[in-house]
């Protein structure tokens, strides 16, 4: 297997998007989202093999990161990662390579890694809930939803709520402020990054199938955005962020997303990966299933 490295992802956009179209399957297989994840001191490097299957990677000083899972067919993903790691560690300045893989792929990768390199313990794991909108009742009936139903009714009785197309929303500064406030006020003790959200706003939500601003009493307080996962019928709710300015705002924003997607005939929704505390919040909405990804690193022995 031979690998080619493309160091300018903007120039390689067409090739990257074609690879995603052919082999993409993970929620974050989206060219614009990949680009938005890259910070100022980092560089995107697209890696492709002779079969047109590839890796979205990010270079930073003495480490490399594989962004999301390999953009490759199921029987090639682990082998592609192994080849990439072998090639990358030929550069002596590279000390560590970070990966985030689904549980079955990680196990296959560990089995094939061999003794040449050391795989460090899992740094953290993310839980990804899947909600089936065909069975999700937006009226929130029954005992389980009693409290949420009461708070929703109170919220809409006491506030003027409006929803706008984020791409057409002129006050982008107010959207950036939502992200910065969310980062500052966040109560859960998981890892909260935010540069990708700022970059997506700056990029006017390119790559999003839908992006909406949640406005309460004339103030922008939340953002919902996402896209279809490649080669699937599953929608990815990539962004659901608010500024904590009102009680139960998170639940109201989540419900807005569910109602919008259901009314627009979406079926399955991947609500994004999170650690235990964030998953506990999403459990309120009774996901149909879950899967995990694991973040870990590989180093030389």
N, C-alpha and C positions, 0 to 999 in steps of 0.2 A: 504494500500500500504506500503510495507516495502522497505527500501533503503539500499544498500550496498555501502560502500565507499572504493575505492582502492587508496592507497596513493603512489603507485609507477606505474606511467603510462607506463614506459618502460616494466616492468614485465607484465602489463595488455594490452600491445599493441594488441595482437591477439583478446582479448575480445572487445576492443574499436573499432577495425577495423570491426569486425563482427557486432557490433551494428550499426556502420555507414553504412555498406553494407545493413543492413535490414531496417533501419529507417532514414538514412541521407537524407537531402533534401536541406540544406542551402549551400551557396558557401563555407563557411569556415569549413564545416564538412569534415575534412581531418586530419588524425592523426598527420602527420608530421608538418602541419601548426599549429595545436594546440600546439604541443611540442615546436615549434620554437617561439611561442608567450610568453613562460614562461621565465621570467627574472631570474637572479641568486638568488635574494632574495625572489623568489616565488616558489610555489610547485603546480604541477598538481595533481588534485584529480578527479578521474573518479567515477561518481555516477550512479548506475544502479538499476532499480526496478525489481520486481519478474517476469515481463513480458519481460525482456531483453531490455527495453528502458532506455535511460540514458541522463546524462548531462556531458559536458566537463567543468570542473570548475578549477579555479586557486585560491589558498589560499595565502594570504599575510598579515602577522601581524594580525590586528583586522578586516580585511575585506575579503570577498569572492567575486569572480566574476564568473558568468556563461559565458563561452566563446561561442559566437554565440547562436543560438537557441537550444532548446532541441532536442536531437537526438531521436525523438519519433513520433508516428503517430499523425495526426492533432488533434484528439479528446482527446489526452492525454497530450498535451504539457503544457497547463496552470495548470492542476492538478498536474503534476509532479513538476513544479516550486513551487507551493504552498506547497507541501509536503517537498520539499527540504528546503525551507525557514523556515518552522516550525522546521524541524530537526536541521538545522544549528544554529538557534537562541537559541537552548537549551544550546549551548556553550556560556557562559556569556562573553567571551572575544571577540566574534564576534559582531561588532558594526554596520556593514553595508554590504549589498549584492548588487553588481552591476549587471545589466542586459542590454542586447541589444536585442530588440524584434521588429519584423515587426509590422506595425500598427494594423492589425486585432488581432494578438496574444496579443499585449499589452492591447488592449481594453478588451479582454476576461479575461486576467490576472487581470486587475484592478477590473473587475466586481466580480471575484471570491475571491479576496484577503481578503475581509471582514474588520473588524475594529481592528483586533489584531495588525496589523502592519501599518506603515505609508509609503506611496509611495511618494517619493520626486518628484518635477517637473522635466521635461525632461532636462537633462544636455546639450545634443546636439542631432541633428538628422542627419542621413546620407541618401543621395539620391543615388539609385542604378539604372543606366541606362542599358537597354537591347538593343543590336544592332542585327538586323536581317541581317546576311551576305548574305542571298539569294537575298535580295533586295539592298544590298550595292554594288555600282559599284566602283571598285577600280581604274577606270580611272578618277574618280572625275569629271563627266560631269556637265555642266550647270552653271548658274549664281552663285548659292550658293557656289560652290566650286572653283570659279574663282581664288580668291587670294591664296587659299591653293594649287591649281594646279600649279600656277606660282611659288610659293615658293618651292614646291616639285621638279619641273623641274630644278630650279636653284640650289637646294641643291645637286642633283645627278650629275649635270654638273660640279659643282665646287669641289666636294669631291669624294674620293674613299671610297665607302661604302661596308662593308663586314658583314656577319652575321655568327656567330659560335654557335655550340652546347655548352651551358653553362656548362653542366656536364663534357664535355671533355676539357674545356678551362682551361689551366694550371695556368695562372696568376690570382689566386683568390684574391690576394691583390689588384689588379686593380679594381675588382668588389666591394670589401669592400670600396674602396676609392670612387667609384660612390655613394654608399649609404650615406657615411659620408658627401660628398660634396652636395648631394641632400638635406640632412637634413639642412645643413648650409645655402645653397643658396636659399632655397625655398621661393618664393615671396608671395604665398597665405597665408592668416592668419587663416588656419584651423589647426587641430591637426595632427601633423606628428610624428608618432612613427617610430622607425627604428630597434629595437633589433630583431624583427622577420625576417627582411631581412638579417641582418648579420648572424643570426642563420641558415637561409636557405642556404646561401652561404657556411657556415662552414659544413653544412650537405649535401653538394654537390647536392642541389636541390631535395632531396628525397621527394617524394609525388607529384612532378610536372609531368604532362603529357608531357609538352614541356617547355624548358627553353633555351633562346637564348641571346647571347651577340651582341650588336650593336656596330660595330667598324667603326670609321670614320678616314681616313688618318692614319691608324695604331694605333689609340688609342681607348681603350674601353670606350664608353661614355654612354651606356644605357643597360638595362636588361629588357627583357620580359619573363614572366613565368606564367603558370597557369595549371589548371586541369579540368576534367569533374566534374560537380556537381553531387553528388550521386543521383541515381534513377531519372535521368532527361536526356535530350538531350542538355543541356545547358553547354557551356564551361565558366569557370570562369577565367577572366584575373586578377589574383591575384597581379602580379607585373608588373609595367610599370614605371620604374624609370630611370632618366638620370641625368647628372651632370651639366646641364645648360651651357655647354661650347660653344654652337653654337646657332645662331638664329634659332628659330622654330624647335629645336631639339625634343621637346616634341611631336609636330605634326608628325614629321618624324618617331619617335619611335612608336607612336600610329598607323600610317599607316602601318608600317612594320608588326605589330601584326595583323591588319585586313587582309592584303594581305596574310600573311602566313596561317592564320586560314581559310580564304576563299579557298585558293589553296589546302588546305588539307581537304576540304569538311566539315568543321564545319558549323553549321547553326546559332543558337542563341548564343550570347556572352554576359555574364554579366560582365560589365566593372568595377565593384567594387564600393563600397560605398564612397561617399565624401560629404563634405559640399558644400555650394552654389558656391563658386568660382571654385572649381574643377569640379563641374557639368557643369558650364558655358563653360569650356574648352571642355568637352566631348560632349556638345550640338552641337559643330561644325560638328560632324559626324552623326547627325540626328538619335538618338536612336529611336527605335520603341515604347518603353514603359519605365516606371519608377516604382519603389516602394521605400518605406522609412523604415528605422529602427530607433529606438529611444533608446538612452542610458540614463539610469536613475538608481536610487538606492532605496533600501527598508531598512528601519530602524525600530527598536522597537518604540512603542508609549510611 
